[in-house]
Each structure stands twice: as structure tokens, then as C-alpha cells.
Amino acid sequence: GSLALSADGRYLAYMTTCCGHDIAALWLGTIRLRDLVTGKHQTISHTVFGNHSPLHVPVFLSSKNPSISADGRFIAFESYDDELVLNSGNKGGVNVFVHDQVTGLTQVAGLGPSGQWPSIPFQFYADAFRPSISADGRNISFTCEDPSFGSGNVYYNIYVRSCDWTQPAVYCASQANSLGCTPAISYSGSPSASAGSGFTIDVKRLVSSTYGVFFYSTQRPLLAPFQGSYLCMELPIRRLALMPTGGSTSPDCTGGLQVDFNAWIASGADPSLVPGENVCIQAWSRDSGAATTTNLSNALVFAIGP
């Protein structure tokens, strides 16, 4: 169906083609979420650039068949849209996605056991559709015809993917620096408003012996082209302190940046960082050999725990 209601009756996910809800107008089916307590609506099936682009999707229904977790946080749906995630493998077919309304991030759910996008030998796409999400949001079942997903035959079979979507997630794309290296963001530990320490965010493969800075937003993930790369979050942003990248004294890719974000929360410098708030964080560094003299990493999004 094109309707799904959370277990507590608060959130209604639905498919609409009403031109008043989305600039895609009557071109596309769009997944919307209505909070029946506050009356607020939000678009769930928006692209990484903020909205639908009719040039990149078929003219028939793009997104439909929502399924919602018990608390309404996670919404799974099927879509033909090839701009829901960056570097999408969704070229011509339908696939299954999951949206987290806390962090605002949409991720691919219809992937195979090796993380591959659906495809079958004699065509460049395969269908993965009809999602159903578990009450806790960690398991999503869907139908797919890709034999590499485990069936060994080109027939429609039902698969279940398990993933803890509540964990911090890496998204967006890094900008290769002037030395040909691509920065990579990672984390260890868990974000917490009360721990005081223990959630470390690292960016490696930066130009050494220069300077860089982490910056973050409590808005939503969103890709905005910027100086040959992407700003991976909505404005406004806040910057942490400028710090050295370290590494070799001769410029190479041994530079890096590190911050304990729990310690930053505990400092009280930003009172908006409270339990339940989402954070998008990214790194900027100096790269004198680049045309823009700067470099941007990919990004991390997470929700702050108690």
C-alpha cells in the first residue's frame, strides 16, 4: 500500500503526487510523513540535493510503498530515484531505501550480502521493492530478483537485511587532495551528552604539516556543491578550533585530524548539543597545491545519546 501508520498512531507515512506538496508536481510519487500530534509534514523521499529532479527519474511513480517502524523514526520505501544517495547504483530500476527522521539521513537498504546494488547478468538493473520494516527498525525485508543476493536463480525472492540504523553513519563524498589522496572520516565510541569523553572522530589521509578544522551543524544532511566538492550539511555551521594535521614534515598524505566530540559537548560551549539532537560533522583542511587551496572530507551524522 501507499500508507503506513506508526504503532502509537502518531506518524503517518504516505505516497502523494499532489503538486502542492513537492516541486516534482505530478511527475513523481513522493513519500511524505505527517505528525498527527503537531500536524507538521515533511518530505521523506527527497534527494541528497534537497528535492526531486525530474530529469533523473522516470515519469511514472518514483517513490511509494512506505513501511514505518513502531516509533515512527525509520521509514522504508521503494524508489526509482537515482539521487536519493550520492553515487547511486540505482540506474533505471527500483530499490529499497530507509530514512531516519531523527538524523535526516536516507540510506540504501536493498543491498546484497557483499553490499552490492541489485543487478542481473543480462540487464543493467534489477528490481528490489515491497519493503517491510520491523518494529524496532533494524530489519527490513524486500523482494529482489538478483541471484547474487543468495537465491542463485533469477526469480523474485524475499530477503531480509539487518542493520542498526541508530549508529553514526558516514555519508557524502570526500574531495581528492592535490597529492591524489581521498580523506576518510571514521569514529569510535558512542555519542553521549553525559559521558564527558569517549566519542572520537578521526579524519585521515590529509595533507601533512598543515592546518585543518572540524565544523558541524545540527541541521540535516544535504549536499551543496562547494569549491569542487560538497558541503555536506544545511547551514548554519559551527567550527571547532583550528589544529595542525601533523604527519610527515614533507607534504604527503600522513596528515589527520581528531576530536573527542563528547568532550566538546561536556565543555558546554554549545548548549544546543543535548540528548536527541542530531549532528552532521565534516573536516576542512589547507591544501596549498589544490586550485582552491583547500580540501573537504566526507561527513558523519549521528544522534546524541543520553
C-alpha positions as CSV (number, residue, x, y, z in Angstrom):
1,G,0.0,0.0,0.0
2,S,0.8,3.7,-0.1
3,L,0.0,4.3,3.6
4,A,1.8,3.3,6.8
5,L,0.9,4.2,10.4
6,S,3.3,4.0,13.4
7,A,2.3,1.7,16.2
8,D,1.4,4.6,18.5
9,G,-0.7,6.2,15.8
10,R,1.3,9.4,15.8
11,Y,3.1,9.2,12.4
12,L,1.5,8.6,9.0
13,A,3.8,7.9,6.1
14,Y,2.1,8.1,2.7
15,M,2.7,8.5,-1.0
16,T,1.4,11.5,-2.8
17,T,1.5,13.0,-6.3
18,C,-0.1,16.3,-5.2
19,C,1.7,19.3,-6.7
20,G,1.1,21.3,-3.6
21,H,3.5,19.1,-1.6
22,D,6.6,19.0,-3.7
23,I,8.1,20.8,-6.7
24,A,8.2,17.5,-8.5
25,A,4.4,18.2,-9.1
26,L,2.6,15.4,-10.9
27,W,5.8,13.9,-12.3
28,L,6.6,11.8,-9.3
29,G,5.3,9.8,-6.3
30,T,6.7,11.4,-3.2
31,I,6.9,9.9,0.3
32,R,5.6,12.3,3.0
33,L,5.4,12.0,6.7
34,R,2.7,13.6,8.8
35,D,2.9,14.1,12.6
36,L,-0.7,13.6,13.7
37,V,0.0,15.3,17.0
38,T,1.7,18.5,15.8
39,G,0.2,18.5,12.3
40,K,3.6,19.0,10.7
41,H,4.6,17.4,7.3
42,Q,8.0,16.6,5.9
43,T,9.2,15.1,2.7
44,I,11.0,11.7,3.2
45,S,12.0,10.8,-0.3
46,H,14.0,14.0,-1.0
47,T,17.3,13.8,-2.9
48,V,20.7,14.5,-1.5
49,F,20.5,17.9,-3.1
50,G,17.3,18.7,-1.3
51,N,14.5,17.9,-3.7
52,H,13.4,15.8,-6.7
53,S,14.9,16.3,-10.2
54,P,12.5,15.1,-12.9
55,L,15.5,14.8,-15.3
56,H,16.9,11.9,-13.3
57,V,13.8,9.7,-12.8
58,P,11.1,8.0,-14.9
59,V,7.9,9.9,-15.5
60,F,5.9,7.3,-13.6
61,L,5.7,7.0,-9.9
62,S,9.1,7.4,-8.3
63,S,8.7,6.6,-4.6
64,K,6.0,4.5,-3.0
65,N,5.1,1.6,-0.6
66,P,6.3,3.1,2.7
67,S,6.7,1.0,5.8
68,I,7.3,2.6,9.2
69,S,8.9,1.5,12.5
70,A,6.8,1.3,15.7
71,D,8.1,4.7,17.0
72,G,8.0,6.4,13.6
73,R,11.7,7.1,13.5
74,F,12.5,4.9,10.4
75,I,10.6,4.9,7.2
76,A,11.4,2.3,4.5
77,F,10.2,2.8,0.9
78,E,10.9,1.8,-2.7
79,S,12.0,4.3,-5.3
80,Y,13.3,4.7,-8.8
81,D,15.0,7.9,-7.9
82,D,18.8,7.9,-8.7
83,E,19.6,10.9,-6.5
84,L,18.4,9.7,-3.0
85,V,22.0,8.8,-2.2
86,L,25.3,10.0,-3.6
87,N,27.0,7.7,-6.2
88,S,23.7,5.8,-6.5
89,G,23.7,2.4,-8.3
90,N,20.0,2.9,-8.9
91,K,20.3,3.3,-12.7
92,G,16.9,2.6,-14.2
93,G,15.5,0.2,-11.6
94,V,13.7,0.4,-8.3
95,N,15.4,-0.2,-5.0
96,V,14.6,0.0,-1.3
97,F,15.8,2.8,1.0
98,V,15.4,3.7,4.7
99,H,15.1,7.2,6.0
100,D,15.9,8.2,9.6
101,Q,13.7,11.2,10.6
102,V,16.0,11.9,13.6
103,T,19.2,12.5,11.7
104,G,17.6,13.2,8.3
105,L,19.8,10.7,6.5
106,T,18.5,8.3,3.8
107,Q,20.5,5.1,3.2
108,V,20.2,2.2,0.8
109,A,18.5,-0.9,2.4
110,G,18.2,-3.1,-0.8
111,L,21.8,-4.3,-0.9
112,G,23.2,-7.8,-1.2
113,P,25.3,-9.7,1.2
114,S,28.5,-8.1,0.0
115,G,27.0,-4.6,-0.1
116,Q,26.3,-4.7,-3.8
117,W,23.5,-2.9,-5.6
118,P,21.0,-5.2,-7.4
119,S,21.9,-6.3,-10.9
120,I,21.5,-9.4,-13.0
121,P,23.7,-10.6,-15.8
122,F,21.5,-9.8,-18.8
123,Q,20.4,-6.3,-17.8
124,F,22.0,-3.3,-16.0
125,Y,19.5,-3.2,-13.2
126,A,17.3,-5.4,-11.1
127,D,14.2,-4.7,-9.0
128,A,14.2,-4.6,-5.2
129,F,10.9,-3.5,-3.9
130,R,8.0,-4.0,-1.4
131,P,9.9,-3.2,1.8
132,S,8.6,-4.1,5.2
133,I,10.4,-2.8,8.3
134,S,10.4,-4.4,11.8
135,A,9.0,-2.6,14.8
136,D,12.5,-1.6,16.1
137,G,13.6,-0.5,12.6
138,R,16.6,-2.8,12.4
139,N,15.3,-5.4,10.0
140,I,13.9,-4.7,6.5
141,S,12.5,-7.4,4.2
142,F,12.1,-6.9,0.5
143,T,11.7,-8.7,-2.8
144,C,14.6,-8.9,-5.3
145,E,15.5,-10.9,-8.4
146,D,19.3,-10.7,-8.2
147,P,20.8,-14.2,-7.9
148,S,23.9,-12.9,-6.1
149,F,21.7,-12.0,-3.2
150,G,21.6,-15.6,-2.2
151,S,19.0,-17.4,-4.2
152,G,21.3,-18.4,-7.1
153,N,18.5,-18.0,-9.6
154,V,16.9,-15.1,-11.5
155,Y,13.5,-15.2,-9.8
156,Y,11.8,-12.9,-7.3
157,N,12.7,-14.0,-3.8
158,I,12.2,-12.4,-0.3
159,Y,15.3,-11.2,1.6
160,V,15.9,-9.7,5.0
161,R,18.6,-7.1,5.7
162,S,19.6,-6.4,9.3
163,C,21.3,-3.2,10.2
164,D,21.5,-0.9,13.3
165,W,20.5,2.4,11.6
166,T,20.8,4.1,15.0
167,Q,24.6,4.1,14.8
168,P,26.6,7.0,13.4
169,A,26.7,6.9,9.6
170,V,29.3,8.1,7.1
171,Y,27.8,9.8,4.1
172,C,28.7,12.4,1.4
173,A,31.9,12.3,-0.6
174,S,35.5,13.4,0.0
175,Q,37.4,15.7,-2.3
176,A,40.7,14.2,-3.5
177,N,43.6,16.4,-2.5
178,S,46.5,17.7,-4.6
179,L,48.5,14.6,-3.7
180,G,45.8,12.2,-5.1
181,C,44.6,11.0,-1.7
182,T,41.0,10.9,-0.6
183,P,40.3,11.8,3.1
184,A,38.2,9.4,5.1
185,I,36.2,10.2,8.2
186,S,35.6,7.5,10.9
187,Y,34.6,7.2,14.5
188,S,35.0,5.1,17.7
189,G,32.8,5.0,20.7
190,S,29.3,6.4,21.1
191,P,28.0,10.0,21.2
192,S,26.7,10.9,24.7
193,A,25.6,14.1,26.4
194,S,26.8,12.9,29.8
195,A,29.8,10.7,29.3
196,G,32.3,13.6,29.1
197,S,34.6,11.7,26.7
198,G,34.8,8.5,24.5
199,F,33.4,9.5,21.1
200,T,36.4,10.1,18.9
201,I,36.0,11.4,15.3
202,D,39.1,10.9,13.0
203,V,39.9,12.1,9.5
204,K,42.9,10.5,7.9
205,R,44.8,10.9,4.6
206,L,45.0,14.6,4.8
207,V,48.0,16.7,3.5
208,S,50.6,16.6,6.3
209,S,52.2,19.6,8.1
210,T,49.3,22.0,7.5
211,Y,46.2,23.0,9.4
212,G,42.5,22.0,9.4
213,V,39.3,22.3,11.4
214,F,36.2,20.3,12.1
215,F,32.9,22.0,11.5
216,Y,29.4,20.8,12.3
217,S,25.6,21.5,12.0
218,T,22.6,20.4,14.0
219,Q,20.5,20.7,10.8
220,R,20.1,17.9,8.2
221,P,22.5,16.2,5.8
222,L,22.4,17.9,2.5
223,L,24.9,18.1,-0.4
224,A,25.7,21.6,-1.7
225,P,28.4,21.9,-4.3
226,F,31.3,23.9,-2.9
227,Q,34.8,24.6,-4.3
228,G,34.9,21.4,-6.3
229,S,33.5,19.3,-3.5
230,Y,30.4,19.2,-1.3
231,L,29.3,21.0,1.8
232,C,27.5,18.0,3.4
233,M,25.0,19.8,5.7
234,E,22.5,22.5,6.0
235,L,23.6,25.9,7.3
236,P,24.2,27.3,9.8
237,I,27.5,25.6,10.8
238,R,29.8,25.9,13.8
239,R,33.6,25.5,13.8
240,L,35.8,23.8,16.3
241,A,39.4,25.1,16.9
242,L,42.0,25.2,14.1
243,M,44.5,22.4,14.7
244,P,47.6,21.0,12.9
245,T,47.3,18.0,10.7
246,G,50.6,16.6,11.8
247,G,52.3,13.7,9.9
248,S,55.4,14.0,7.8
249,T,57.4,17.2,7.6
250,S,57.5,16.7,3.8
251,P,54.0,17.1,2.3
252,D,52.4,13.7,1.9
253,C,49.1,12.0,2.9
254,T,50.0,11.2,6.5
255,G,48.1,14.2,8.0
256,G,45.0,13.8,10.0
257,L,42.6,15.5,12.5
258,Q,41.0,14.1,15.6
259,V,38.4,15.3,18.1
260,D,36.6,13.8,21.1
261,F,33.1,15.2,20.4
262,N,31.8,14.0,23.8
263,A,34.4,16.3,25.4
264,W,33.3,19.1,23.3
265,I,29.7,18.5,24.4
266,A,30.8,18.4,28.0
267,S,32.6,21.8,27.7
268,G,29.2,23.5,27.4
269,A,30.4,25.7,24.6
270,D,27.4,24.8,22.5
271,P,24.2,24.4,24.7
272,S,22.2,23.1,21.7
273,L,24.1,19.7,22.0
274,V,21.5,17.9,24.1
275,P,20.3,14.3,24.1
276,G,18.3,13.5,20.9
277,E,19.9,16.3,18.9
278,N,21.4,15.2,15.6
279,V,24.9,16.4,14.4
280,C,26.5,16.4,11.0
281,I,30.3,16.9,11.1
282,Q,32.9,17.3,8.4
283,A,36.5,18.4,8.1
284,W,38.2,21.2,6.2
285,S,42.0,21.4,5.7
286,R,44.5,23.6,3.9
287,D,45.9,22.2,0.6
288,S,48.3,24.7,-1.0
289,G,48.7,22.5,-4.0
290,A,45.0,22.5,-4.9
291,A,43.3,25.0,-7.2
292,T,41.1,26.2,-4.3
293,T,44.0,25.8,-1.7
294,T,41.5,23.8,0.4
295,N,40.2,20.3,0.9
296,L,36.9,18.8,2.3
297,S,36.4,15.4,3.8
298,N,33.3,13.3,3.7
299,A,30.9,13.6,6.7
300,L,29.5,11.8,9.7
301,V,25.9,12.1,11.0
302,F,24.8,10.9,14.5
303,A,22.2,11.5,17.2
304,I,23.4,12.4,20.7
305,G,22.6,9.8,23.3
306,P,21.8,10.4,27.0
